[in-house]
Amino acid sequence: MRRRDFLAASCCAGWTASWAGAVQAASEGHRHFFEFRQYSLLPGPKKGRFNAFLRQAMIPALNRLGIGPVGVFFPKYGPNKPTLFLLLPHPSLESVLTLAERLLADKEFCEAGAEVVDAPLADPAYLRVESSLLVAFDELPTLQIPSQTKEGKPRIFELRTYESHSIKAGKKKIEMFNKGGEIAIFKKTGLQPVFFAETIIGRAMPNLTYMLAFDDMAARDAAWKNFITDPDWEKLKADPQYKDTVSNITDVILRPAPYSQV
């Protein structure tokens, strides 16, 4: 084997081993797998019926299956089309793979959710659903319930996705959050994390996604101002090893459904 081919193969093997190790560690219960779904809803009364299905049938069933707390969100700012986001924290990869079968084997779920579960082709309960699978970071291995949720207070959420131009750059940005200490700076400056995770199946890869919780937009703006002026952040972002690791950022502000557990 030529030297450059050997080096290329070694590099690829290293990244494959890294990804496989992340999946294995999460599967052993050390980290959450997050299934993040985006439902395109139908307008009118069907939107309300689908929310009732989640509240009365699906979320109780998910909790019985060991999945929770379940987050349900709507866009606060964005397209007008009816959209709902569902965040499912799984304890293992097996939980992700067997979810549909376990739900359909749950008699209480099938009875309580019959209007959606047994919806005919001519009268669907929703338009479509897109789903991505993420694995939690080492520094934040499980979903964190915001203080506002625990206290029953109003809250908003910010969902941010950082895309990278290569696998290596994406892994380096994840390292910046973990070993580099960026998550610690977030916490110090009032950016309250719900989760940090790497997307392992989904669109616009490679990418990482995280969610933050705030009282309101004013609190959000103040926390970000604290962050960008923090001396530790100024030092970290100047580190040349983390240069050019993010090629695009997507930012969405969400509001929780009244029955959301997050």
N, C-alpha and C positions, 0 to 999 in steps of 0.2 A: 504494500500500500504506500502510495506517495505521501510525503510528510504533510502537505496541505490537506489531502483527503483525510489523513489520520486526525489532524487537528480539528477539522470540520466535524468529523464523526464524534470525536471526543466531546466537543462543545455541545452538539445535539444530544448526546447521551447524558451529559450533565444536566441539561435543562429537563430532559425526560425524567431522569431520576428525581430531580427536584419537585416536579409536578406530581409524580407518582407518590413521593414521600408525603406531600401535602395532603393528597387524597387519603392515603393510608392513615395518617395521623388523625385526620378528621373522622374517618370511619371508626377508629378505635375510641371515639367519644371525647377526644380532646378539643374538637372544634365543631361548630355548627356548619351544616350545609344550608344555604339559603336558596329556596325556590322563589323566584320573583316573577309574578304573573301580571300581565297587563291585559285586562278585559276590555274589549270594545263592546259597549252596551247598546241596546236598542232604545230609542227614545220613548217617552210616554210612560204608561203604567208598567211596562216590562222592566224598566230601570228599578222601580220600587220593589217589584216582585223578586228581582234578583238580589237586592239588598236584604230582603226578608229571608230569602233562601240561605244566604251566608250567615245571617244572625241566628236564625232558628234551627238550621239543619247542619250546615257545613262546618262552621267553627266549633260547635259542641262536639261534632264527630272527630274533627282534627284533634281537639284536646283529649278526647278519649284514646286516640291513637298515639298520644305522646308528642304531638306537634303543637307548639305554642311557646310564648304568646303569639297570636296571629295578628298581623298588622293589616288594616284596610284603609286605603287612602284615596282621595280624589285630588286632581290638579287644582291648586288654588289660583295659579296663573298659567295660562296656556290655551291650547285649542278648545273650541266650544263643544266638540263632539263628546258624547258621554263616554267617559273612561274611568276605570276603577283599577287600582293597583292592590295586589294581594301579596303579602310577605309571609312566607312559611319557613320557620326555622326547624330544620330536621336534625335529629340527633345522630344520624348515620346516613351513608349513601344508600344502604338497603331500604331505609325509610322512604327515600325519594323514589326508588325503583318500584316499590310495591304499593305506593299510596293508592292508586286507582283501584286495584284489586281489594285492598283492605276497606276502602270506603264503600264499594259496592257489596261487600260482605257484611256491612253494618246495617242491620235491619232497621234500626231506629233512624239512621240517616236516610235510607231509601224511602221510608214512609214519610218522614217530615219534609224531605226535599223532592217529593215525587213530581211536583209541577215542573221542576228544572231537570231532574234526573231522567224522567220519562217524556220530556218534551218531544213532540213529533217534528218531522222535517218541515212541515208546512207552518209550524209555529215555534221557532227556536227561542230559547230563553235569552240568548245573547248572540252577538254577531260572530266574534272570533276571540281567541285568547292566544297571546304570545308568552312564552316562558323562557327564562334564563336560569342557569344554575351557577351558584357562587360558593366559594369556600372561605370561611372566616380567616382573618389574619391571626398570626401568633400572638400579637400584643392585645388583641380583643377577640378572644376565641368564641365567645357566645354573644347572643343578642342582649343588649342592655335596655331595660325598661326605663324610659325617661322619668325624671322626678315629677314632672307635670302630670304624667299618666298616673303615677302612684298616688298623687294628691288630688286627682280629679280636676285638674286645672286646664284651661284652654292651652293649646299648643299648635305649633306648625312644624313642618319637617322640610329639610332641604336634602334632596337626593342629587348627588354629584357623581359623575362618571368621568374618569380620566383615561383617555385612549393613548396608546403608545404606538410608535412606528415600527417596533420590532418586539419580539419576545424578550430579548435581553434588556431593552430599555424598560419594558413593563415590569420585569422582575426587579430592576434597580429602583424603580419608583416605589415598589412595595417594600423593598429594603429600607428606603428613606423613611417610610412611615413606621416600620418596625424597629430595626436596629438604630436607624438614624435619629429616632426620638420625635418624629413629627406628631405622632398621636399624643405623646405626653405634652407637647406644646399646645395642641388643640385643647386638651383638658384644662391646662393651666390658664388659658385665655378665655374660657367660657364657651368654647365650641363643644357641646355635649354630644358625644357619639352614641348612636344606636347600634350601628355595626360598621365594620370595615371588611371588605371581602374582595377576593379575586374572582373574576368571571372565568369559569372553565367551560361553559357551554352558553352561547348567546351570540348576539350581533356585535359588530364593531370591535372585534377582538384584535389584539390583546387589550384588556382594560381592567381597571379596578373600579369598584363602586362603593360609596359610603353614604350613610344617612346621619344627619344631625338633627337635634331637637331644640326648639326655642319657644319662649313664651309668645313672641309675636315678631313682626318684621323689624321693629325698632331694636329689640334685643338681639336679633340676628345681625343687623348692621353694626351694632356696638361691639359684638363679640368678634366679628371679622376685622374690625378696626384694631381691636386689641391684638389680634393675631399678627396682622401684617406689620405692626410696629414693634413686635416683641424682639428683644435682642437675640434670644436663642434661635428664633426663626430667621432673622437676618444672617446669622452665622451659618445656619444649616443650608439655606438656599444658595449661599455663596460657595459651598463645597463643590469643587469641579467634578467630582465623581457622579453627582446627581444632575449634571447639566443635560438638557435636551432629552429628558425622559418622558415628557408629556407632549403629545401632538395635538390633542383636542380635548376640550372640557364641555360636558353637557350639565346643565344646572336646572333643576325643576323644584319648585316650591309646592308642597303638598299639604293638605289638611286631612285630619283623620276622620273616618266615619264615626258616628256616635257610639257604635258598638265595637270599635277597634280595641284590641287588647294592648296595643303599643302606643 
